[in-house]
Amino acid sequence: MSDGEKLLREHGLRVTRPRLTVLEILAEGGHLEVEDIARRARTRLDSVSTQAIYDVLGALSRAGLARRIEPAGSPARYEARAGDNHHHIVCRGCGEIADVDCAVGERPCLAPASTHGFELDEAEVTFWGLCPACQARRATENSNGFK
């Protein structure tokens, strides 16, 4: 039995080829858009619809095996790193996303003035800036007189 099969069964999910394939793709790393996951899955499976990929990602997210993030102005992205309350930094130039470990060190990382009776288990923070490649591009453009 593969690690993917064990994970799916441990989380009460049926083992299917699309689920195993999406788990493998997410394990390769990154913050992937659905279309990218679907394109990669189609190279490994005979055929799979984009809707099937959405369904798989929904099931994996609900089971805690994938994490969905939605940076402002960007389509939803998925990653395998789930359940550890990490945050993200997004490049304003190219949209690259990188993980940032918890800002304080324990859940939920931030303490609001009032919880309104909620039991908090996670805080989602998105940092914004320019990645090194976009900083270099900006510096080159500025030195060439472009703004």
C-alpha positions in Angstrom: 0.0 0.0 0.0 1.4 3.4 -1.0 1.7 6.4 1.4 -1.1 8.1 -0.6 -3.4 5.2 -0.1 -2.6 5.1 3.6 -3.3 8.8 3.9 -6.6 8.6 2.1 -7.8 5.7 4.2 -6.6 7.3 7.5 -8.7 10.3 6.6 -11.8 8.3 5.7 -11.5 8.9 1.9 -11.9 6.3 -0.8 -8.8 5.6 -2.7 -9.1 6.6 -6.4 -6.5 7.3 -9.1 -7.5 11.0 -9.4 -7.1 11.5 -5.6 -3.7 9.7 -5.6 -2.5 11.7 -8.6 -3.5 15.0 -7.0 -1.8 14.1 -3.8 1.4 13.3 -5.7 1.2 16.6 -7.6 0.7 18.6 -4.4 3.5 16.7 -2.7 5.9 18.1 -5.5 5.5 21.5 -3.8 4.3 24.9 -4.7 1.0 26.8 -4.5 -0.8 25.5 -7.6 -3.8 26.8 -9.4 -6.5 24.2 -10.3 -5.7 24.5 -14.1 -2.1 23.7 -13.4 -3.0 20.7 -11.3 -5.5 19.5 -13.9 -2.9 19.9 -16.7 -0.4 17.8 -14.7 -3.0 15.2 -13.8 -3.9 14.7 -17.5 -0.3 13.7 -18.3 -0.6 10.9 -15.7 -4.2 9.7 -16.1 -6.0 8.6 -19.2 -8.5 11.4 -18.8 -9.8 13.6 -16.0 -12.1 16.6 -16.1 -11.4 19.9 -14.4 -14.6 19.4 -12.4 -13.2 16.1 -11.1 -10.0 17.9 -10.0 -12.1 20.5 -8.2 -14.0 17.7 -6.5 -10.8 15.9 -5.4 -9.3 19.2 -4.1 -12.4 19.9 -2.1 -12.4 16.4 -0.6 -8.6 16.7 0.2 -9.1 20.1 1.7 -12.0 19.1 3.9 -10.0 16.1 5.1 -7.0 18.3 6.0 -4.7 16.8 3.3 -4.5 20.0 1.2 -4.8 23.7 1.9 -6.7 26.2 -0.2 -5.4 29.8 -0.2 -6.9 32.8 -2.0 -4.6 35.8 -2.2 -6.5 38.9 -3.1 -6.7 39.3 -6.9 -5.5 35.8 -7.5 -7.3 32.5 -8.3 -7.5 29.9 -5.5 -4.3 27.9 -5.1 -3.7 24.6 -3.4 -0.7 23.2 -1.4 0.1 20.0 0.4 1.3 21.9 3.5 -1.8 21.8 5.7 -2.7 21.9 9.3 0.4 23.8 10.6 -0.9 27.4 10.6 1.8 28.9 8.4 1.3 32.1 6.4 2.2 33.3 2.9 4.1 36.1 1.3 2.9 37.1 -2.2 4.9 39.1 -4.8 3.0 42.1 -6.1 5.0 41.9 -9.4 4.8 38.3 -10.6 2.4 36.6 -8.1 5.0 34.2 -6.7 3.9 32.8 -3.3 6.2 31.5 -0.5 5.5 30.0 2.9 6.2 32.0 6.0 6.2 30.1 9.3 3.9 31.1 12.1 4.5 34.7 13.2 4.4 34.0 16.9 5.0 30.3 17.1 1.7 28.7 18.3 -1.8 28.6 17.1 -3.5 30.9 16.2 -0.4 33.1 16.0 -2.3 36.3 16.5 -4.7 37.2 19.3 -7.7 39.4 18.4 -9.1 41.9 21.0 -12.3 39.8 21.1 -13.1 36.3 19.9 -16.8 36.9 19.9 -17.2 33.4 21.6 -15.3 31.6 18.8 -12.7 28.9 19.6 -9.8 30.0 17.5 -7.5 27.5 15.9 -5.9 29.4 13.0 -5.0 32.8 11.8 -4.4 33.5 8.1 -2.0 36.3 7.3 -0.8 37.3 3.8 2.3 39.4 3.5 2.8 41.4 0.3 6.0 42.6 -1.4 8.3 42.1 -4.3 10.3 38.9 -4.8 14.0 39.1 -5.6 13.5 38.6 -9.3 10.9 41.5 -9.5 13.2 43.7 -7.3 16.0 43.1 -9.8 13.7 43.8 -12.7 12.6 47.1 -11.1 16.2 48.1 -10.4 17.1 47.5 -14.0 14.1 49.4 -15.3 14.8 52.3 -13.0 18.5 52.4 -14.1 17.3 52.5 -17.7 15.0 55.4 -17.0 11.7 53.4 -16.9 9.2 53.8 -14.2 
